[in-house]
Every structure is written in C-alpha cells, then in structure tokens.
Amino acid sequence: MNRMILANVAHRPVRTVISVLAVAIEVAMVMVVVGLTSGLLQESAKRVEGIGADVMVQPPGSSYFFGVTSAPMPIKIGDRLAELPHVQAVTPALFHMETSGGLNVIYGIAMESFDRVSGGFAFHAGGPFTGPYDVMVDDVYARANHVKVGQTLSLLNHQFRVSGIVEHGKGARIFVQLATLQDLLDAHDRASIFFVKCTDPGYADDVVNSTHQLLPEYKVLPLREYERLMTSNNLPALSAFITAMIGVAVAIGFLVIFLSMYTTIHERTREIGILKSLGASKGYIIAAILREAALLCLVGIAGGWGGAFLARKIILAEFPTLTVALTTVWAMRAAGLAIAGSLIGALYPALGAAQLDPVDALAYE
C-alpha cells in the first residue's frame, strides 16, 4: 500500500505540490498570526511592568492594550491618588498609537514624576527633554530606525528633535512631554493612565482597595497581574480576529485536500475497480486514500513550520520593533488543525471510493 501511495503522489506532481502548499500556508498562517498577537501583548506587558509602578489606574471601559484608550481622565485625579495611604509617587501618562516604523505607542510623560515612579531612565546617548518638541526613543527603536541624538523625527505632523536614546523596557519606545502631547491631541489636562508607586510593593492591594473607594467606576489593577491579563482572551476584538484567521487557514487546507482527493478518485476509478476485483475491502480503499492525504499533510506541516520561521525573519527585518513569538504549543496546535482538516477533507471522497461497484468501476471511461 505504501508503494502505491508514493506512486500516486508522484504521478500528479503539480496537484501534490498545490496540496502541500495549501497545508503549509494553513500551518504558517496560524503560527504567524498567533505569534504576532501573542508577541505584541507579552512584550508590551513586560515593558509596562518595567516602569516600576505597583498599581495602574485607567478610566472606565478602557482596554488593557495601551494606545487604543482615549484620555478621559482629569489630570487632577493624580493629586487625589497621591494623598492615599502607602502611596509614594503618582505619574500620569497620555498615550497615542504611532504606526511609522512599526506599531508603537507614544507616551506623553511628566518627566519629574515619571522618574520618581520608575527610578529614572538609563541613557545610551543624549539626555532628557530640553524643549517642548524634544523626543526620547529607546535603544531598540533607535537601532531599528537608525535614529541618532539630534536627529529630527516626524511625529503627529510635527518635527521633534531626538534629545536622548534610553534603555528599553520603561513602557513605551517613544516619549514626548506630557504637555506637548496634550496640546497636539487636544486633550488638555487629561491623561490616559496613572501609574502609582507604593511605599512598599506589599501595600499594592491596600492601594487598589483605597483607589476603588475613591474612584469606584475606574479600572484599577496591580501591575503584577497585568501580564497575566494581557492575552487575546481579555481583548475580545483581538480574540475574534485570531479565531477568524485560524478559521480561514483551516478552510483553505480543508478545501484543497478535499478537491485533491475528490478529483484523484475520479481519475482512478478504474484502478479502484481493479483493487476491489482483486479482493480489496472497503476499509483497505479508505485507508489508502486517508494515508495519502496524511502524507500530503505531514509534508505540508513541515513546510508550514519552516515557512513560519521564514515569515518571522522577514517581518522582523521589515519591522524590527515587533515581536513574533513562535511557540511549540501553537506549532503543535497548528499541526493538529491541519491533520484534522485534511483527514476530514479526504474522508468523504474515501467513503465514495469505497462504495464503488467493481463492475461499474472497471467499465468507467
């Protein structure tokens, strides 16, 4: 049977290549889509935790994915938060999503209070803001975009001078002065979030409870829980997008394998008739067709894994600030989806072939 299957696969090389490519595209598509979204969320969560705050306060209905939240919170809330017990420092931040050079979030920060919460920036070159239209970028962004101190960047339809390049991991990759970003976004005296530093990290829960009493409608979260919550399941729109993309990928693999096996059986009707006249059982016919589909699928899975790593390399070459997290878990899940889709796609043609009458099959032209 194995020799017969290999001969069948080699007999129609174009169809075989198309079937393998369909499965490979399915596997690579699942891995890359999940890898991009997971990598983006995990890397963003780590940078937010790197700020050094213990609690974050967001407006009602805001998203955990920074940059998609507007700025409805009055800046004066920060003064009230600073008066709570066990609060050492509070700093506001205003967010804006920036798509040039990759997907980045600009932080508008008040330098003095941000330093009190975060412990200050480590500068690779240059220094802090000296004017309203100065910008600081992290070293990852600087390397990816070949940015140097003193260079001019175009952000928000304005020209900003790069005053400093800082160590990555303090929230954003791009920082401007809070007052400047408020003016440009027409969000005067508003903030997207407040980062709260406790006198001791052990007081984080107490500060969360006190903040809930002060601002019952607001979203308050200890930073230690933030990374755990930064998953697609907690972002409904992103979860729906991932599900849709996986569904498209599985449908591609299913339909191509189905058509391949269906047309193969029509072309081999006489051969199936010969096998049945020689005593081949229905189970033998079904097993032969499913094995052929499984062989195509396994080759496609290997190609999909390789394609996913190649796609990651291309994406990172084009957008170095992005993160694509290709994991073994999702490689196995993508393979499982491909195998299930391929076998289901081949099952109907296999059952049809098993039902063929040997006399009719031998007379088939």
N, C-alpha and C positions, 0 to 999 in steps of 0.2 A: 504493500500500500504506500509506503513512504517513497519508494522509487517512482511510483505512478504519480504521486502528488508533486514531486520535484519536476517530473517531466511536464505535467500540466502547467505548472507555474512558468517554466522556461519556454513553453510553446507560444505564449502570448506575452512577450516581454513588455510591450507598451502598457497593456492593461495591468500587468503586475506592478510596474513602476508607479502608475497612477494610484493604484490601491494602496501601495506602501506609502506614497507621499500623502495621501489623504489621512492615513492613521498618524503619520509623523506630524502633520500640521495640527491634528487634533491634540496630540500629546504636548507638543511645543506650545501651542496656544494656551492650554490650561496652565502649564507651568509658568509661562511668562506673565500672564495676566495676574495670577495669584502672587507670583514673586514680586511683581511691581507694586501691587497694592500692599502686600504684607511688608515689603521692604520700606515703602514710604511711611507706613504707620509706625513700624518699630523704630526706624531711625529718627523720626520726628519725636516719638515718645522719649527716647534716650536723650535727645538734645534738650527737651523741656525739663527733664529731671536734672540735667546738668546745670541748670540755672542755680540750683542750690536752695530753692524755696521749699517750704514744708506743706503749704496749702495754696490752692489757687481758687479764685472766686470769679465766676463767669455770670453773665446775665441769664435770665430765664430763657429756656428754649435754645440755648446756644449749642454748637457742635463741639465734640471733643477734638475734631480736626481743625486746628487753628488756621485762620485765613478765610474761612467761609462764614465767620461770625461778623456781624456788624458791630458798631460801637455805641450801644445804647446806654452805657453806664455813666452816670455823672462822676467826674474825677474826684469830687469831694467825698465819695464813699471811702476813698483811701484814708482820709483823716479819721473817719469813724472806726475803720478797721484797726488803725494804729493805736486806738485807745483801749482795745480789748486786752484782757489779761493774757500774759505769756506771749504777746506779740513783740518781736524785736524790731522788725522793719517791714514796710509795705512799699511796693513799687507798682505803678500802673504800666501797662503796655497797650499799644494800639497796633492792630495787625492790618496788613494789606497783602494780597496774593500777587506775586510777580512771576511772569512766565518767560521772561527773557533769560536765556542761558539755562533753561530748565525750570522746574516748578519750585519756586522758593517763596517763603513768607518774609516780608519786611516787618521788622519790629520797630515801632516808634517808642523810644525809651527815654526816661528821665535819668540821665547818667548817674547823678549822685545817689539817688535812691536805689537804682539798679545795682550799683556797686555794693551798697550796704546789704542787699539781699544775696547777691551772687558771689561776693568776695572780690569782685573786680575782674577785668579782662587781662589775659596774658597776651601782650603784643608781640607779634613776629616782626612788625615793621611799623613805623609811624607812631601815632598816638591818638588820644581821644579827640572828640569834636572840638573845633575851634571857631566854627561859624555855623549859621543855620542850615546851610546847604552842604554840609560835610556828611560823609557816609563812611561807616566802617564795615568791612566784609571779613568773613572768616577765611582761614588758610585754604580750605577745600574749594570755596568759591573762587578765591584768587588764583589758584593753580588751574582750575578748570577754564577760567575765562582770561587767563594771562593778565590779571589785574595787578597794578603796582601803586604804591603810595604816590599821591599827586596826580594820578590819572583821573580823567573825567568819566563818570558813568551817567547814562541817560535813564532816569527812573521817574515814573509818574509825569512824563512830559516835561521834566526839568533836568538841568545838568547839576550833578553832585560831584564834589571833589572827594576822592578817597583820602581820608585822613589817617587811617590805620588798618592794618591787617591783624586780626586776632586769632587766637587758638579756637578751633571749632568746638562745639559742644555746649554753648551758652544759649540755647534756644533757637535763634534764627541764624541764617547765613549773612543777612544784610541788616544793618542797624542804622537808623537815622534818628534825629532828635524828635522827641515826642511832639513838641510844639509845632515843628515843621510839618510832620505828617498830619497832625490835626488840621492845620491850615489847608493842606493840599487835598484832604479828603472831606473838607467842610464838616469836621467833627470836633468843633471847639469845646474844650473842657469835657471831653468824653474819652472813654477807654474801653478796650475790648476785654481786658482781664486785669486782675490784681494778683500779684504774687506776694505771698505772705511768708516771712521768715519768723519762726518761733524762737523763743529764748532757749528752748531745748526741743529737739525733734520729738521727744516723748509727749510733748504737750499738743501735738498736731490734732488729735481727736478732740481735745478740750477746745481748741480754737475753732475747729469745724463746728462743734455744737454751739459755741457762742455766736459764730457768724450766722448760723441758721436762725438763731433767735433774733439777731439784728436784721437779717435780710432773708426772711422766710421764703421768698419766691425765687431766690437766686440759687445757682448751681455751685456748690462748694464741695471740694474734693481734696483729700490728702494726696500729695504728689506721689507717694509710694504706691498708690493704687492706679495711677494714671496709665502706666504701661500696660497693666492687665486689662484695662478698659479700651485701649487703643487697638481694637480689632474691627474687622468689617461687620461683625455681628452687631456692634454698637453703633454702626453708621448705616442705617437702612438703605440709603441710596447706593452706597458703595457695595453693600451685600447683594442688592438686586442686580447691579451691573455685573458683578462676578458671576452670579448664577446665570444671567443671560448669556454671557460669553462662553461659559462652560457648556451651556445647552447648545449653542451654535456649533461649538467644536465637536461635541458628541454627535450631533445631527450630521455633520459633514462626514465623519468616519462611518457612521451607520449607513447612510445613503450610498456612499461609494462602494462599500463592501457588498451591500445588498444588490446593487446593479451589476457589480462584477460577477458575483456568484450566479445571479439570475441569467445573465447572458451566457455565462460559461456552461450552464446546464443545458440551455437551448442548443448551443453549439455541439455539445457532447451527448446528445440524446441517444444516438446510435451506440456510442461507447458504453453508456449506462445500460442499454438494452443487452449488449454483449455480456457485460458483467453479470446481469441478472439471469441471463440464459445459462451462464456457467455456474450458477448457484449462489451468487452474491445475495445476501439478505438485505432487507431494508435498513437494518442497523449498520451494516457494512457501508452502504451507499451514503447514509447520513454522516457516519464517522469520517469517511474520506473527504466529504465536502467541508465539514467543520474543521478538520485538520488543515486543509488547505487555507481556509480563512484564518485559522490561528497562526499558521506560518507567516502569512502576509502581515498579520497584526504584530507579531513579535518583531519582525524586521522593521516594521513601521515604528514601534515603540523605541527601539534602539536609535533609529534615525531621529525620532522626536526628542529624545534626551540630548543627543548631540546638537540638534537644531536649537534647543532651548539655551544651551550654553553659548552657542554662536550668537543667538539673538541678544543675550545679555551682554556679550562683548561689544556688539555693535551699538546697543543702547548706551552703554557706559562710555563708549568712545564719542558718541554724539552729545550725550548729556551726563558729564562726569559727576554732577552733584546728586544724581538719582541713585537709589539703591534697589537692586533686584535680588531678592532673597529666594534663591532656588533651593528647596529643601528636599530631603529624601522622602519625607512623608508625602508631599504633593507629587513627587515623581512616581511613587507607588500608586497614589490615587489616580493620577492621570493614566497610568498603565492599566489599572483596573477598569476605569471607564472605557478605555479603548478596547480591551478584551471583551467586556460585556457588550458594548455596541457592535463589535464585529461579529461575535457569535450569534447575537440576536438577528443581525442583518443577514447572516448566512443561513439561519435556521429555516426560514420559510422556503427558500429555494431548495434546501436539502430535503425537506419534507415532500416538496413537489417531485423531486427526482426519485425519492423512494417509492412514490405511488405509481410511477410509470409502469405500464404493461410491457413486458419484454417483446411481445409480438409487434405492438404498435411502435415501440422504440426502434426495433430493427428495421421497420418499414419507413421510418422517418427520413425525409429528404432534407 
